[in-house]
Amino acid sequence: MDIINIIDRLEALITTSTKVPATQRTLLDVNKVQELMDQLRLAVPQDVRAAKEILVNKDDILNLAEAERRRTKAQAEEEFQNRINQSEVLKEAQRRARQIVDDAERKSNRMISQAETELKTSRAEVDAYAAKALRNLERQLTANLTSVRNGLALLTGVETFEVLAENGSRHNS
């Protein structure tokens, strides 16, 4: 029997026992009280042992829970630190990538600008060369044309012709 049940029976015995009139005393059956006290003595060690076991188990459970709490906390802190580190590595990689892209854009812009400058210079040089070559060709052609006309004039007995390069008109000399 458990202690609570025995205490409940003892309380019931007290409340149902005969009251002494004009006093606050109650007449109790000594044998019934003695019997309940014996049961109480027998029940106490068993209940105390059960309570002690519960306390021992409680301590073990609390110790296990504390160990699990520490382990979980350590894992969470480690995971948090890993994520922070990954975040920092990611941020550094993104910063480095932006820097590389920016450097490449600057280098590309410089190269384009340099190529445009070189192209303008080359075009000007080519145009100047072409103009010079065309002027030389014009002079040669004018000289050749004059020689051809003078030759024709000589053969036909006509006066000599000169071709003016400036306006392309013919004049008799």
C-alpha positions in Angstrom: 0.0 0.0 0.0 1.2 3.4 -0.7 1.7 6.1 2.0 -1.0 8.5 0.7 -3.6 5.7 0.9 -2.6 4.9 4.5 -2.7 8.6 5.4 -6.2 8.9 3.8 -7.4 6.0 5.9 -5.9 7.5 9.1 -7.7 10.8 8.3 -11.0 8.9 7.7 -10.6 7.1 11.1 -10.1 10.4 12.9 -13.1 12.1 11.2 -15.4 9.1 11.8 -14.4 8.5 15.4 -16.5 9.5 18.3 -16.1 13.0 19.6 -16.0 13.7 23.3 -18.8 16.2 24.1 -17.8 19.7 25.3 -14.1 19.2 24.3 -12.2 19.1 21.1 -11.1 15.6 21.7 -11.8 12.4 19.8 -11.8 8.8 20.9 -9.8 6.7 18.6 -9.6 2.9 18.4 -6.0 2.3 19.4 -5.8 -1.0 17.6 -7.0 0.6 14.3 -4.5 3.4 14.8 -1.7 0.9 15.6 -2.5 -1.1 12.5 -2.4 1.9 10.3 0.9 3.0 11.9 2.4 -0.4 11.2 1.2 -0.3 7.6 2.7 3.2 7.4 6.1 2.0 8.6 6.1 -0.8 6.1 5.0 1.5 3.2 7.5 4.2 4.0 10.7 2.3 3.1 9.2 1.1 -0.2 7.9 4.5 -1.1 11.2 6.1 0.0 13.1 3.7 -2.1 10.8 4.4 -5.1 11.3 8.2 -4.5 15.1 7.7 -4.2 15.1 5.8 -7.5 13.1 8.5 -9.1 15.5 11.1 -7.7 18.5 9.0 -9.0 16.8 8.7 -12.4 15.9 12.3 -12.3 19.6 13.2 -11.8 20.6 10.9 -14.6 18.0 12.3 -16.9 19.0 15.9 -15.9 22.7 15.0 -16.5 21.8 13.5 -19.9 19.7 16.5 -20.8 22.5 18.8 -19.7 25.1 16.8 -21.8 22.7 16.9 -24.8 22.2 20.7 -24.2 25.9 21.3 -24.2 26.4 19.1 -27.3 23.6 20.8 -29.2 24.9 24.2 -28.2 28.4 23.3 -29.3 27.0 22.1 -32.6 24.9 25.2 -33.1 27.9 27.4 -32.3 30.1 25.5 -34.7 27.4 25.6 -37.4 27.0 29.3 -36.8 30.7 29.9 -37.1 30.9 27.8 -40.3 28.1 29.8 -41.8 29.8 33.1 -40.8 33.0 31.8 -42.3 31.2 30.7 -45.5 29.5 34.0 -45.6 32.8 35.9 -45.3 34.4 33.6 -47.9 31.5 34.3 -50.2 31.6 38.0 -49.6 35.4 38.0 -50.3 34.9 35.9 -53.5 32.2 38.4 -54.6 34.4 41.4 -53.8 37.3 39.8 -55.7 35.1 38.9 -58.7 33.8 42.5 -58.8 37.4 43.7 -58.7 38.4 41.4 -61.5 35.5 42.5 -63.6 36.2 46.2 -62.9 39.9 45.7 -63.8 38.9 43.8 -67.0 36.5 46.6 -68.0 39.2 49.3 -67.4 41.7 47.3 -69.3 39.2 46.7 -72.1 38.3 50.4 -72.3 42.0 51.3 -72.4 42.6 48.9 -75.2 39.6 50.1 -77.1 40.7 53.7 -76.7 44.3 52.9 -77.7 43.0 50.9 -80.7 40.8 53.8 -81.8 43.7 56.2 -81.5 46.0 53.9 -83.5 43.2 53.4 -86.1 42.8 57.2 -86.5 46.6 57.6 -86.8 46.8 54.7 -89.2 43.9 56.0 -91.3 45.5 59.4 -91.4 48.8 57.9 -92.5 47.1 55.7 -95.1 45.1 58.7 -96.4 48.2 60.8 -96.6 50.1 58.1 -98.4 47.2 57.5 -100.8 46.9 61.3 -101.5 50.7 61.5 -102.1 50.6 58.4 -104.4 47.7 59.8 -106.3 49.4 63.2 -106.7 52.5 61.5 -108.0 50.4 59.3 -110.3 48.6 62.5 -111.5 51.9 64.2 -112.2 53.2 61.2 -114.1 50.0 60.8 -116.1 49.9 64.5 -116.9 53.6 64.3 -118.0 52.8 61.2 -120.1 49.7 62.8 -121.5 51.7 65.9 -122.4 54.4 63.7 -124.0 51.7 61.8 -126.0 50.1 65.0 -127.2 53.4 66.6 -128.1 54.3 63.4 -130.0 51.0 63.5 -131.9 51.4 67.2 -132.6 54.9 66.6 -133.9 53.6 63.8 -136.2 50.7 65.8 -137.4 52.5 69.1 -137.7 50.4 70.9 -135.1 51.9 73.2 -132.5 52.9 71.7 -129.2 50.1 71.3 -126.5 50.7 71.5 -122.8 48.2 70.1 -120.3 47.7 72.1 -117.1 47.3 69.8 -114.2 45.4 72.4 -112.1 42.3 72.8 -114.2 42.7 70.0 -116.8 42.2 72.5 -119.8 44.4 72.5 -122.9 46.4 75.6 -124.1 48.4 76.2 -127.2 51.9 77.4 -126.6 
